[in-house]
Amino acid sequence: MDKALRQASITQLRHAKLVARPVLSVASIRQRRSTMLSDGERKSTLSALVYNKLRALKQQLTEDVANLKF
């Protein structure tokens, strides 16, 4: 009984998600596309994030090595 009840509630949730999905108009899709970053902008932003993270890791590693006591 418990398994059947759980399965029924899962089915209801799936149906609710399908019904509640918003309908996008062509205008809203076009506006969303215009506000998105271009591929070049996305790559340069990602490159900057990766570069900054690697630089921070290098700095941390340099400090850790400097603090080592032999």
PyMOL Python script that loads the backbone (N, CA, C, O; Angstrom):
from pymol import cmd

cmd.read_pdbstr("""\
ATOM      1  N   MET A   1       0.836  -1.201   0.000  1.00  0.00           N
ATOM      2  CA  MET A   1       0.000   0.000   0.000  1.00  0.00           C
ATOM      3  C   MET A   1       0.876   1.259   0.000  1.00  0.00           C
ATOM      4  O   MET A   1       0.627   2.203  -0.749  1.00  0.00           O
ATOM      5  N   ASP A   2       1.906   1.251   0.855  1.00  0.00           N
ATOM      6  CA  ASP A   2       2.773   2.408   0.970  1.00  0.00           C
ATOM      7  C   ASP A   2       3.501   2.683  -0.352  1.00  0.00           C
ATOM      8  O   ASP A   2       3.632   3.833  -0.770  1.00  0.00           O
ATOM      9  N   LYS A   3       3.967   1.620  -1.000  1.00  0.00           N
ATOM     10  CA  LYS A   3       4.677   1.752  -2.267  1.00  0.00           C
ATOM     11  C   LYS A   3       3.743   2.305  -3.352  1.00  0.00           C
ATOM     12  O   LYS A   3       4.139   3.166  -4.138  1.00  0.00           O
ATOM     13  N   ALA A   4       2.517   1.811  -3.389  1.00  0.00           N
ATOM     14  CA  ALA A   4       1.548   2.293  -4.376  1.00  0.00           C
ATOM     15  C   ALA A   4       1.212   3.757  -4.138  1.00  0.00           C
ATOM     16  O   ALA A   4       1.065   4.526  -5.088  1.00  0.00           O
ATOM     17  N   LEU A   5       1.091   4.147  -2.868  1.00  0.00           N
ATOM     18  CA  LEU A   5       0.790   5.539  -2.533  1.00  0.00           C
ATOM     19  C   LEU A   5       1.938   6.446  -2.952  1.00  0.00           C
ATOM     20  O   LEU A   5       1.724   7.522  -3.511  1.00  0.00           O
ATOM     21  N   ARG A   6       3.165   5.997  -2.675  1.00  0.00           N
ATOM     22  CA  ARG A   6       4.335   6.786  -3.045  1.00  0.00           C
ATOM     23  C   ARG A   6       4.421   6.928  -4.569  1.00  0.00           C
ATOM     24  O   ARG A   6       4.704   8.011  -5.080  1.00  0.00           O
ATOM     25  N   GLN A   7       4.180   5.850  -5.275  1.00  0.00           N
ATOM     26  CA  GLN A   7       4.224   5.884  -6.740  1.00  0.00           C
ATOM     27  C   GLN A   7       3.162   6.833  -7.298  1.00  0.00           C
ATOM     28  O   GLN A   7       3.412   7.564  -8.257  1.00  0.00           O
ATOM     29  N   ALA A   8       1.983   6.813  -6.693  1.00  0.00           N
ATOM     30  CA  ALA A   8       0.907   7.698  -7.139  1.00  0.00           C
ATOM     31  C   ALA A   8       1.289   9.160  -6.910  1.00  0.00           C
ATOM     32  O   ALA A   8       1.021  10.013  -7.755  1.00  0.00           O
ATOM     33  N   SER A   9       1.915   9.447  -5.768  1.00  0.00           N
ATOM     34  CA  SER A   9       2.288  10.837  -5.496  1.00  0.00           C
ATOM     35  C   SER A   9       3.409  11.287  -6.427  1.00  0.00           C
ATOM     36  O   SER A   9       3.442  12.448  -6.836  1.00  0.00           O
ATOM     37  N   ILE A  10       4.326  10.386  -6.766  1.00  0.00           N
ATOM     38  CA  ILE A  10       5.385  10.729  -7.728  1.00  0.00           C
ATOM     39  C   ILE A  10       4.778  11.043  -9.079  1.00  0.00           C
ATOM     40  O   ILE A  10       5.179  12.003  -9.737  1.00  0.00           O
ATOM     41  N   THR A  11       3.805  10.234  -9.500  1.00  0.00           N
ATOM     42  CA  THR A  11       3.139  10.475 -10.781  1.00  0.00           C
ATOM     43  C   THR A  11       2.421  11.811 -10.769  1.00  0.00           C
ATOM     44  O   THR A  11       2.461  12.545 -11.757  1.00  0.00           O
ATOM     45  N   GLN A  12       1.763  12.137  -9.663  1.00  0.00           N
ATOM     46  CA  GLN A  12       1.066  13.421  -9.563  1.00  0.00           C
ATOM     47  C   GLN A  12       2.048  14.584  -9.632  1.00  0.00           C
ATOM     48  O   GLN A  12       1.765  15.598 -10.272  1.00  0.00           O
ATOM     49  N   LEU A  13       3.206  14.446  -8.974  1.00  0.00           N
ATOM     50  CA  LEU A  13       4.207  15.503  -9.005  1.00  0.00           C
ATOM     51  C   LEU A  13       4.734  15.706 -10.422  1.00  0.00           C
ATOM     52  O   LEU A  13       4.899  16.837 -10.880  1.00  0.00           O
ATOM     53  N   ARG A  14       4.994  14.604 -11.103  1.00  0.00           N
ATOM     54  CA  ARG A  14       5.469  14.720 -12.486  1.00  0.00           C
ATOM     55  C   ARG A  14       4.437  15.433 -13.353  1.00  0.00           C
ATOM     56  O   ARG A  14       4.781  16.295 -14.163  1.00  0.00           O
ATOM     57  N   HIS A  15       3.174  15.067 -13.177  1.00  0.00           N
ATOM     58  CA  HIS A  15       2.116  15.697 -13.964  1.00  0.00           C
ATOM     59  C   HIS A  15       2.027  17.190 -13.633  1.00  0.00           C
ATOM     60  O   HIS A  15       1.860  18.018 -14.529  1.00  0.00           O
ATOM     61  N   ALA A  16       2.137  17.526 -12.358  1.00  0.00           N
ATOM     62  CA  ALA A  16       2.063  18.926 -11.939  1.00  0.00           C
ATOM     63  C   ALA A  16       3.205  19.727 -12.552  1.00  0.00           C
ATOM     64  O   ALA A  16       3.010  20.868 -12.970  1.00  0.00           O
ATOM     65  N   LYS A  17       4.405  19.130 -12.607  1.00  0.00           N
ATOM     66  CA  LYS A  17       5.540  19.834 -13.205  1.00  0.00           C
ATOM     67  C   LYS A  17       5.303  20.074 -14.690  1.00  0.00           C
ATOM     68  O   LYS A  17       5.634  21.136 -15.217  1.00  0.00           O
ATOM     69  N   LEU A  18       4.728  19.083 -15.358  1.00  0.00           N
ATOM     70  CA  LEU A  18       4.456  19.243 -16.787  1.00  0.00           C
ATOM     71  C   LEU A  18       3.424  20.330 -17.033  1.00  0.00           C
ATOM     72  O   LEU A  18       3.561  21.124 -17.964  1.00  0.00           O
ATOM     73  N   VAL A  19       2.398  20.364 -16.206  1.00  0.00           N
ATOM     74  CA  VAL A  19       1.327  21.339 -16.381  1.00  0.00           C
ATOM     75  C   VAL A  19       1.821  22.739 -16.026  1.00  0.00           C
ATOM     76  O   VAL A  19       1.422  23.715 -16.661  1.00  0.00           O
ATOM     77  N   ALA A  20       2.683  22.844 -15.018  1.00  0.00           N
ATOM     78  CA  ALA A  20       3.109  24.146 -14.518  1.00  0.00           C
ATOM     79  C   ALA A  20       4.230  24.772 -15.361  1.00  0.00           C
ATOM     80  O   ALA A  20       4.674  25.883 -15.070  1.00  0.00           O
ATOM     81  N   ARG A  21       4.679  24.082 -16.382  1.00  0.00           N
ATOM     82  CA  ARG A  21       5.759  24.610 -17.211  1.00  0.00           C
ATOM     83  C   ARG A  21       5.290  25.884 -17.927  1.00  0.00           C
ATOM     84  O   ARG A  21       4.238  25.880 -18.565  1.00  0.00           O
ATOM     85  N   PRO A  22       6.061  26.971 -17.825  1.00  0.00           N
ATOM     86  CA  PRO A  22       5.623  28.222 -18.441  1.00  0.00           C
ATOM     87  C   PRO A  22       5.713  28.161 -19.968  1.00  0.00           C
ATOM     88  O   PRO A  22       6.599  27.519 -20.531  1.00  0.00           O
ATOM     89  N   VAL A  23       4.788  28.835 -20.610  1.00  0.00           N
ATOM     90  CA  VAL A  23       4.789  28.904 -22.066  1.00  0.00           C
ATOM     91  C   VAL A  23       5.551  30.163 -22.459  1.00  0.00           C
ATOM     92  O   VAL A  23       5.181  31.268 -22.062  1.00  0.00           O
ATOM     93  N   LEU A  24       6.620  29.993 -23.243  1.00  0.00           N
ATOM     94  CA  LEU A  24       7.439  31.130 -23.645  1.00  0.00           C
ATOM     95  C   LEU A  24       6.967  31.668 -24.988  1.00  0.00           C
ATOM     96  O   LEU A  24       6.725  30.913 -25.929  1.00  0.00           O
ATOM     97  N   SER A  25       6.843  32.963 -25.053  1.00  0.00           N
ATOM     98  CA  SER A  25       6.473  33.583 -26.326  1.00  0.00           C
ATOM     99  C   SER A  25       7.737  33.805 -27.152  1.00  0.00           C
ATOM    100  O   SER A  25       8.848  33.769 -26.624  1.00  0.00           O
ATOM    101  N   VAL A  26       7.562  34.031 -28.427  1.00  0.00           N
ATOM    102  CA  VAL A  26       8.703  34.276 -29.311  1.00  0.00           C
ATOM    103  C   VAL A  26       9.459  35.520 -28.862  1.00  0.00           C
ATOM    104  O   VAL A  26      10.689  35.550 -28.894  1.00  0.00           O
ATOM    105  N   ALA A  27       8.725  36.542 -28.447  1.00  0.00           N
ATOM    106  CA  ALA A  27       9.363  37.789 -28.005  1.00  0.00           C
ATOM    107  C   ALA A  27      10.232  37.561 -26.775  1.00  0.00           C
ATOM    108  O   ALA A  27      11.338  38.096 -26.690  1.00  0.00           O
ATOM    109  N   SER A  28       9.745  36.776 -25.824  1.00  0.00           N
ATOM    110  CA  SER A  28      10.539  36.546 -24.614  1.00  0.00           C
ATOM    111  C   SER A  28      11.789  35.724 -24.928  1.00  0.00           C
ATOM    112  O   SER A  28      12.838  35.935 -24.319  1.00  0.00           O
ATOM    113  N   ILE A  29      11.684  34.796 -25.868  1.00  0.00           N
ATOM    114  CA  ILE A  29      12.853  34.008 -26.268  1.00  0.00           C
ATOM    115  C   ILE A  29      13.884  34.908 -26.947  1.00  0.00           C
ATOM    116  O   ILE A  29      15.080  34.802 -26.673  1.00  0.00           O
ATOM    117  N   ARG A  30      13.421  35.796 -27.833  1.00  0.00           N
ATOM    118  CA  ARG A  30      14.348  36.722 -28.512  1.00  0.00           C
ATOM    119  C   ARG A  30      15.031  37.646 -27.518  1.00  0.00           C
ATOM    120  O   ARG A  30      16.226  37.917 -27.637  1.00  0.00           O
ATOM    121  N   GLN A  31      14.269  38.136 -26.527  1.00  0.00           N
ATOM    122  CA  GLN A  31      14.864  39.034 -25.545  1.00  0.00           C
ATOM    123  C   GLN A  31      15.883  38.290 -24.697  1.00  0.00           C
ATOM    124  O   GLN A  31      16.941  38.836 -24.383  1.00  0.00           O
ATOM    125  N   ARG A  32      15.583  37.061 -24.323  1.00  0.00           N
ATOM    126  CA  ARG A  32      16.513  36.266 -23.527  1.00  0.00           C
ATOM    127  C   ARG A  32      17.802  36.032 -24.301  1.00  0.00           C
ATOM    128  O   ARG A  32      18.894  36.098 -23.735  1.00  0.00           O
ATOM    129  N   ARG A  33      17.672  35.758 -25.606  1.00  0.00           N
ATOM    130  CA  ARG A  33      18.864  35.549 -26.433  1.00  0.00           C
ATOM    131  C   ARG A  33      19.706  36.813 -26.506  1.00  0.00           C
ATOM    132  O   ARG A  33      20.934  36.743 -26.463  1.00  0.00           O
ATOM    133  N   SER A  34      19.054  37.973 -26.616  1.00  0.00           N
ATOM    134  CA  SER A  34      19.806  39.220 -26.760  1.00  0.00           C
ATOM    135  C   SER A  34      20.554  39.573 -25.476  1.00  0.00           C
ATOM    136  O   SER A  34      21.568  40.268 -25.527  1.00  0.00           O
ATOM    137  N   THR A  35      20.069  39.103 -24.331  1.00  0.00           N
ATOM    138  CA  THR A  35      20.740  39.422 -23.075  1.00  0.00           C
ATOM    139  C   THR A  35      21.814  38.392 -22.727  1.00  0.00           C
ATOM    140  O   THR A  35      22.612  38.610 -21.815  1.00  0.00           O
ATOM    141  N   MET A  36      21.835  37.279 -23.445  1.00  0.00           N
ATOM    142  CA  MET A  36      22.844  36.267 -23.149  1.00  0.00           C
ATOM    143  C   MET A  36      24.200  36.708 -23.694  1.00  0.00           C
ATOM    144  O   MET A  36      24.277  37.502 -24.631  1.00  0.00           O
ATOM    145  N   LEU A  37      25.254  36.188 -23.102  1.00  0.00           N
ATOM    146  CA  LEU A  37      26.597  36.497 -23.577  1.00  0.00           C
ATOM    147  C   LEU A  37      26.869  35.782 -24.887  1.00  0.00           C
ATOM    148  O   LEU A  37      26.374  34.678 -25.117  1.00  0.00           O
ATOM    149  N   SER A  38      27.648  36.408 -25.734  1.00  0.00           N
ATOM    150  CA  SER A  38      28.075  35.728 -26.953  1.00  0.00           C
ATOM    151  C   SER A  38      29.112  34.673 -26.577  1.00  0.00           C
ATOM    152  O   SER A  38      29.611  34.666 -25.452  1.00  0.00           O
ATOM    153  N   ASP A  39      29.433  33.792 -27.505  1.00  0.00           N
ATOM    154  CA  ASP A  39      30.422  32.748 -27.223  1.00  0.00           C
ATOM    155  C   ASP A  39      31.764  33.338 -26.826  1.00  0.00           C
ATOM    156  O   ASP A  39      32.405  32.861 -25.890  1.00  0.00           O
ATOM    157  N   GLY A  40      32.190  34.374 -27.535  1.00  0.00           N
ATOM    158  CA  GLY A  40      33.475  35.008 -27.235  1.00  0.00           C
ATOM    159  C   GLY A  40      33.491  35.606 -25.844  1.00  0.00           C
ATOM    160  O   GLY A  40      34.463  35.447 -25.106  1.00  0.00           O
ATOM    161  N   GLU A  41      32.412  36.299 -25.481  1.00  0.00           N
ATOM    162  CA  GLU A  41      32.327  36.897 -24.141  1.00  0.00           C
ATOM    163  C   GLU A  41      32.325  35.820 -23.071  1.00  0.00           C
ATOM    164  O   GLU A  41      32.972  35.961 -22.034  1.00  0.00           O
ATOM    165  N   ARG A  42      31.586  34.734 -23.334  1.00  0.00           N
ATOM    166  CA  ARG A  42      31.507  33.653 -22.354  1.00  0.00           C
ATOM    167  C   ARG A  42      32.884  33.017 -22.148  1.00  0.00           C
ATOM    168  O   ARG A  42      33.291  32.743 -21.018  1.00  0.00           O
ATOM    169  N   LYS A  43      33.597  32.786 -23.262  1.00  0.00           N
ATOM    170  CA  LYS A  43      34.922  32.165 -23.162  1.00  0.00           C
ATOM    171  C   LYS A  43      35.902  33.065 -22.435  1.00  0.00           C
ATOM    172  O   LYS A  43      36.686  32.592 -21.612  1.00  0.00           O
ATOM    173  N   SER A  44      35.865  34.378 -22.733  1.00  0.00           N
ATOM    174  CA  SER A  44      36.813  35.281 -22.083  1.00  0.00           C
ATOM    175  C   SER A  44      36.494  35.402 -20.599  1.00  0.00           C
ATOM    176  O   SER A  44      37.404  35.496 -19.775  1.00  0.00           O
ATOM    177  N   THR A  45      35.214  35.400 -20.254  1.00  0.00           N
ATOM    178  CA  THR A  45      34.830  35.461 -18.841  1.00  0.00           C
ATOM    179  C   THR A  45      35.282  34.201 -18.122  1.00  0.00           C
ATOM    180  O   THR A  45      35.820  34.264 -17.017  1.00  0.00           O
ATOM    181  N   LEU A  46      35.059  33.056 -18.756  1.00  0.00           N
ATOM    182  CA  LEU A  46      35.471  31.787 -18.166  1.00  0.00           C
ATOM    183  C   LEU A  46      36.987  31.725 -18.038  1.00  0.00           C
ATOM    184  O   LEU A  46      37.507  31.254 -17.027  1.00  0.00           O
ATOM    185  N   SER A  47      37.700  32.198 -19.061  1.00  0.00           N
ATOM    186  CA  SER A  47      39.158  32.205 -19.012  1.00  0.00           C
ATOM    187  C   SER A  47      39.644  33.065 -17.849  1.00  0.00           C
ATOM    188  O   SER A  47      40.580  32.691 -17.141  1.00  0.00           O
ATOM    189  N   ALA A  48      39.008  34.215 -17.655  1.00  0.00           N
ATOM    190  CA  ALA A  48      39.400  35.099 -16.563  1.00  0.00           C
ATOM    191  C   ALA A  48      39.156  34.433 -15.212  1.00  0.00           C
ATOM    192  O   ALA A  48      39.984  34.534 -14.306  1.00  0.00           O
ATOM    193  N   LEU A  49      38.020  33.753 -15.081  1.00  0.00           N
ATOM    194  CA  LEU A  49      37.723  33.060 -13.819  1.00  0.00           C
ATOM    195  C   LEU A  49      38.740  31.962 -13.547  1.00  0.00           C
ATOM    196  O   LEU A  49      39.234  31.831 -12.427  1.00  0.00           O
ATOM    197  N   VAL A  50      39.051  31.174 -14.568  1.00  0.00           N
ATOM    198  CA  VAL A  50      40.022  30.089 -14.405  1.00  0.00           C
ATOM    199  C   VAL A  50      41.392  30.657 -14.081  1.00  0.00           C
ATOM    200  O   VAL A  50      42.083  30.148 -13.199  1.00  0.00           O
ATOM    201  N   TYR A  51      41.790  31.710 -14.791  1.00  0.00           N
ATOM    202  CA  TYR A  51      43.091  32.336 -14.550  1.00  0.00           C
ATOM    203  C   TYR A  51      43.192  32.852 -13.123  1.00  0.00           C
ATOM    204  O   TYR A  51      44.200  32.632 -12.452  1.00  0.00           O
ATOM    205  N   ASN A  52      42.150  33.538 -12.654  1.00  0.00           N
ATOM    206  CA  ASN A  52      42.168  34.074 -11.285  1.00  0.00           C
ATOM    207  C   ASN A  52      42.226  32.961 -10.251  1.00  0.00           C
ATOM    208  O   ASN A  52      42.921  33.083  -9.243  1.00  0.00           O
ATOM    209  N   LYS A  53      41.497  31.872 -10.497  1.00  0.00           N
ATOM    210  CA  LYS A  53      41.509  30.748  -9.564  1.00  0.00           C
ATOM    211  C   LYS A  53      42.888  30.099  -9.516  1.00  0.00           C
ATOM    212  O   LYS A  53      43.397  29.788  -8.439  1.00  0.00           O
ATOM    213  N   LEU A  54      43.488  29.898 -10.684  1.00  0.00           N
ATOM    214  CA  LEU A  54      44.834  29.308 -10.726  1.00  0.00           C
ATOM    215  C   LEU A  54      45.861  30.216 -10.059  1.00  0.00           C
ATOM    216  O   LEU A  54      46.755  29.740  -9.360  1.00  0.00           O
ATOM    217  N   ARG A  55      45.732  31.525 -10.274  1.00  0.00           N
ATOM    218  CA  ARG A  55      46.654  32.468  -9.640  1.00  0.00           C
ATOM    219  C   ARG A  55      46.522  32.408  -8.114  1.00  0.00           C
ATOM    220  O   ARG A  55      47.523  32.445  -7.398  1.00  0.00           O
ATOM    221  N   ALA A  56      45.282  32.317  -7.623  1.00  0.00           N
ATOM    222  CA  ALA A  56      45.060  32.228  -6.176  1.00  0.00           C
ATOM    223  C   ALA A  56      45.629  30.922  -5.621  1.00  0.00           C
ATOM    224  O   ALA A  56      46.215  30.905  -4.538  1.00  0.00           O
ATOM    225  N   LEU A  57      45.455  29.828  -6.370  1.00  0.00           N
ATOM    226  CA  LEU A  57      46.008  28.549  -5.925  1.00  0.00           C
ATOM    227  C   LEU A  57      47.533  28.583  -5.900  1.00  0.00           C
ATOM    228  O   LEU A  57      48.155  28.043  -4.984  1.00  0.00           O
ATOM    229  N   LYS A  58      48.130  29.214  -6.901  1.00  0.00           N
ATOM    230  CA  LYS A  58      49.594  29.332  -6.944  1.00  0.00           C
ATOM    231  C   LYS A  58      50.091  30.144  -5.755  1.00  0.00           C
ATOM    232  O   LYS A  58      51.084  29.785  -5.123  1.00  0.00           O
ATOM    233  N   GLN A  59      49.401  31.232  -5.453  1.00  0.00           N
ATOM    234  CA  GLN A  59      49.776  32.075  -4.322  1.00  0.00           C
ATOM    235  C   GLN A  59      49.682  31.286  -3.010  1.00  0.00           C
ATOM    236  O   GLN A  59      50.567  31.371  -2.159  1.00  0.00           O
ATOM    237  N   GLN A  60      48.594  30.517  -2.863  1.00  0.00           N
ATOM    238  CA  GLN A  60      48.404  29.719  -1.654  1.00  0.00           C
ATOM    239  C   GLN A  60      49.501  28.665  -1.532  1.00  0.00           C
ATOM    240  O   GLN A  60      50.041  28.446  -0.448  1.00  0.00           O
ATOM    241  N   LEU A  61      49.823  28.020  -2.639  1.00  0.00           N
ATOM    242  CA  LEU A  61      50.861  26.996  -2.646  1.00  0.00           C
ATOM    243  C   LEU A  61      52.215  27.605  -2.296  1.00  0.00           C
ATOM    244  O   LEU A  61      52.987  27.011  -1.544  1.00  0.00           O
ATOM    245  N   THR A  62      52.505  28.786  -2.837  1.00  0.00           N
ATOM    246  CA  THR A  62      53.763  29.475  -2.538  1.00  0.00           C
ATOM    247  C   THR A  62      53.861  29.783  -1.045  1.00  0.00           C
ATOM    248  O   THR A  62      54.915  29.601  -0.435  1.00  0.00           O
ATOM    249  N   GLU A  63      52.760  30.249  -0.465  1.00  0.00           N
ATOM    250  CA  GLU A  63      52.752  30.536   0.976  1.00  0.00           C
ATOM    251  C   GLU A  63      52.905  29.264   1.795  1.00  0.00           C
ATOM    252  O   GLU A  63      53.625  29.249   2.793  1.00  0.00           O
ATOM    253  N   ASP A  64      52.233  28.198   1.377  1.00  0.00           N
ATOM    254  CA  ASP A  64      52.336  26.926   2.097  1.00  0.00           C
ATOM    255  C   ASP A  64      53.754  26.387   2.072  1.00  0.00           C
ATOM    256  O   ASP A  64      54.250  25.889   3.083  1.00  0.00           O
ATOM    257  N   VAL A  65      54.417  26.483   0.913  1.00  0.00           N
ATOM    258  CA  VAL A  65      55.798  25.999   0.794  1.00  0.00           C
ATOM    259  C   VAL A  65      56.725  26.858   1.649  1.00  0.00           C
ATOM    260  O   VAL A  65      57.646  26.343   2.283  1.00  0.00           O
ATOM    261  N   ALA A  66      56.481  28.166   1.665  1.00  0.00           N
ATOM    262  CA  ALA A  66      57.302  29.069   2.471  1.00  0.00           C
ATOM    263  C   ALA A  66      57.145  28.778   3.960  1.00  0.00           C
ATOM    264  O   ALA A  66      58.077  28.997   4.733  1.00  0.00           O
ATOM    265  N   ASN A  67      55.982  28.289   4.367  1.00  0.00           N
ATOM    266  CA  ASN A  67      55.728  28.016   5.783  1.00  0.00           C
ATOM    267  C   ASN A  67      56.193  26.634   6.225  1.00  0.00           C
ATOM    268  O   ASN A  67      56.134  26.313   7.412  1.00  0.00           O
ATOM    269  N   LEU A  68      56.658  25.808   5.282  1.00  0.00           N
ATOM    270  CA  LEU A  68      57.131  24.468   5.638  1.00  0.00           C
ATOM    271  C   LEU A  68      58.393  24.564   6.487  1.00  0.00           C
ATOM    272  O   LEU A  68      59.264  25.399   6.242  1.00  0.00           O
ATOM    273  N   LYS A  69      58.471  23.707   7.474  1.00  0.00           N
ATOM    274  CA  LYS A  69      59.668  23.668   8.325  1.00  0.00           C
ATOM    275  C   LYS A  69      60.296  22.296   8.188  1.00  0.00           C
ATOM    276  O   LYS A  69      59.651  21.267   8.390  1.00  0.00           O
ATOM    277  N   PHE A  70      61.570  22.309   7.840  1.00  0.00           N
ATOM    278  CA  PHE A  70      62.276  21.035   7.680  1.00  0.00           C
ATOM    279  C   PHE A  70      63.075  20.712   8.909  1.00  0.00           C
ATOM    280  O   PHE A  70      63.737  19.676   8.960  1.00  0.00           O
TER     281      PHE A  70
END
""", "prot")
cmd.dss("prot")
cmd.show_as("cartoon", "prot")
cmd.util.cbc("prot")
cmd.orient("prot")
